[in-house]
Amino acid sequence: MSAFDLSPAASRRALAPLGLSGGDDDIRERHATVVWCLLTEPGDSVARRIIAGSGAAAGLEAVLGGGLVSEVTPRELAEGCRRWLPRLSAEAVDVAVRTAASRGVQLVTRSDAEWPEPLDDLGDHAPLCLWVRGDAAALRRVDPSVAIVGARAATGYGEHVAMELTADLAGTGVAVVSGGAYGIDGAAHRATLAAGGLTVALLAGGADRAYPAGHTQLIDDISRRGVVASEVPCGSAPTKWRFLQRNRLIAALAGATVVVEAGWRSGSLNTAGHAAALSRPLGAVPGPITSAASAGTLRLIREYGAECITGAEDVREMLGLTSAAQPPAVVGGYTDDTTRVLDALSSRAWRGVGEIARRAGMAPDAVTAGLGVLALTGQAECGPRGWRRAPGGR
């Protein structure tokens, strides 16, 4: 096999499109990390142990040079090489890096201040790096945070609960983590953005493109106001394995996981399993016993000890946000608050947030969160002069 050039000069050339700076050792480590990222599938514990013990560059050079690697057994190394080496390609590295640069995607490694330390709780299965579109520094601000996940084929009940629950939490400073999918994920992201909160979308494919394609606008909105991230390089396609592995990142990044709606064999139960394995608090929203879409959440409550979630206060309790520790809370239940905001709106006159807050007797941040939910449910609309009741809104 021909040698793969990891010299400082070659590494600087390879990463030049990303505009990275640093010393020779740092640049070599980043270059080698990108190579490892292309060679491995998410969660490869053998590669992770080699990198943790030897470093990305030295470990890669040992593997490519046929040397001994003390962190793994000879059998593990041999099997790993059979998986990795067919993918070795300087051209693939160049394509991934140039694609990332063209889409404004940033490489974040453990040596960066933006690295979210909760991911390290995954141990040997932690990601090698993250490819981030949006405000990478926000990854260190996802505390407190909750993962809101659930069925893609969500019911109206599930999406309504996800929106109200998420908007309430986001309106009181809780970051929301999800997977960018249709159904519950999409409802959670939209409600968070509408409430002016921070949301993180962790994708199973490359961060350079939305999946599903129908969420292109949503993913773009999240990247402008929050974070879109993936552990696989730009250009990578989402696969069933990558979806399952992506779920461990959702569970690890968030302080707690709440499953809003899930069928008996839903992939959301996989996320719940990762949360339980990490000893993260786990909650589930109950639903009708006749609904197949709630069979999984009822199973989590009955068989796996998930907390029964009936409102945002239940989630805040899971996160340990007592009255002394949590951000300024919305007064009362969120449904009552949305009613108060709706009562303060006019169907004819446009009103600003300050005026609405005065009429409702509420704090402006709570009003903003309520307006977000009302906009999502079609009961309010925003214009250049403020807010009003939507004509014909429910």
Buried (B, 14 or more C-beta within 10 A) or exposed (E): EEEBEBEBEBBBEBBEBBEBEEEEEBBBBBBBBBBBBBBBBBBBBBBBBBBBEBBBBBBBBBBBEEEEBEBBEEEBBEEBBEBBEEEBBEEBBEBBBBBBBEBEBBBBBBEBEBBBEBBEBBEEBBBBBBBBBBBBEBBBBBBBBBBBBBBBBBBEBBBBBBBBBBBBBBBBBBBBBBBBBBBBBBBBBBBBBBBBBBBBBBBBBBBBBBBBEEBEEBBBBBBEBBBBBBBBBBBBEBBEEBBBBBBBBBBBBBBBBBBBBBBEEBBBBBBBBBBBEBEBBBBBBBBEEEBBBBBBBBBBBEEEEBBEBBBBBBBBBBBEBEEEEBEEBBEEBBEEBBBBBBEBBBEEEBBEBEBBBBBBEBBEBBBBBBBBBBBBBEBBBBEEEBBBBBEEBE
